[in-house]
């Protein structure tokens, strides 16, 4: 670490500590990137331009280094920046802002796997972006391709009131161990690992390996490990390997699973070569036995050097986390700070806006007196200026000096003191980052869709923004009955928007309506991402320009049922207590009102989805963000190398 020449700071355990203050600022900057890879990539581009490397060979190489082809244009790339555990510091945000302005489109995109993406980078500039990332410890290596992708970790890890212990150091250690590891450089397909903090947060049920921390009564740490989950054209919920996996078997379990996938995964059929298909076709009981047997082999054959390497990294990360622990103060509940009111209408408006933001974007931590605040983004988009502003917000208000990207495509800033919340909110309003609704139905997820993806059929990205705009306009973010529900949208069946685990999910397609083609979405109901997981049930195909109407109609039907049951039973306590529960019951065929199952709600929605003729309403046959005739253009996908 470079020497820091500042009178008011000292270094302790690789952490920059401000003297004479309770504030501990984390400056540890792990080096995920390598300078040599940027030089190699630039040389590969030259060889490719000279015709000395085939298209397929170069494609595999650039995907392995995080450069994903842009939609219908091979001259440009999307660079996917690997953010292990979603954790990112101010210097990294500022660097990404600079790189976006210099080589991209002046904005960045937060993905559902906690990565950050830069779109429309000219091929010759990719190595320059990679070089800039290395300067701040980041890399794009293995964020694409047939290898272990970005290791996710719940953004609540370390602050969740329901967690057994903080899994952050384990997630980072696993990410470091598999990055550039020869054992996973040419898997049958991509491989995903998710660390949850508790049974509700972290998406453990839909990963190739999903892990939830557990502490036994005797105090021993370990995990509940789920294998074989994943979303796509065919989706599966993961299977529990065993009731308790001790922490000292974590690495061996992960290695054994990856080795089995490498050995037996389908390398011939691109449509069936994810690990979830291997588990499904092998049968869970047989695959479970194979993993446990392989783990025994791994444990006795893994070299001491490999074991020490992993243990060192885990302990190193643990020491860093312990260095930034902050002593709790005596505040016992989530409450609004005292707001001074000078009678000015503008001031009152700011106070009302703050209260709305506070109720949907602020969560109290298990560290009493500290809060996690969420920056609501539109389908994950954030401008370069906003990134720089956010970097300073983190420096000024976060005691841990970092932020975390979330699978909901928002950004979480943790360890904010209660006394600073209103001041932080006011600053966010000056740069357009104070939108409410981050933890509500009014923050829909949308993949990049036709804005950049070769496989996309519809503009899911823009649709998510349109839904967000409408729901905020109607103040549905303030409705407690709707708050826990989610809306997730993908531009094709491949599930980058995670539509199967949404309360209301959509994936894009195309249909002929009358004599014309129109963008449509298949709607699913009743999914969730809890530990046990539930995949949504397919309901109906909805024209793109009718999706918002359908969402509003579903909410209207829910409110009607709630009102009718309350009037009949004269009891405010309902068999369903919110929209999410109501939809879940209907999707299972056990609705308690007039709408009992999916057929009932489908019949009520059919009139809503009817389109006028193309002569009467031509824009109804156009996709969002496009004023020309709709065509379902796709190209070769790049999800696999």
FENGIJO-V110941 format. One record per helix or strand. SS is the DSSP state (h for helix, s for strand). FROM is the first residue (numbers start at 1). LEN is the number of residues. Records with the same first field share a line. If there is no record, write none. Layout:
SS = FROM-LEN, FROM-LEN
This chain:
s = 9-4, 15-4, 24-2, 67-4, 73-10, 87-3, 107-4, 116-7, 139-1, 148-1, 152-2, 191-1, 193-4, 209-7, 221-7, 230-1, 236-1, 239-2, 245-2, 362-3, 370-6, 378-1, 381-3, 402-4, 411-7, 445-2, 487-4, 504-10, 516-10, 528-1, 534-1, 537-7
h = 35-15, 55-10, 84-3, 90-14, 123-13, 168-11, 182-3, 204-3, 247-18, 270-3, 275-8, 284-18, 304-20, 345-17, 384-14, 418-12, 449-3, 460-14, 476-3, 499-3, 544-26, 579-9, 598-12, 618-4
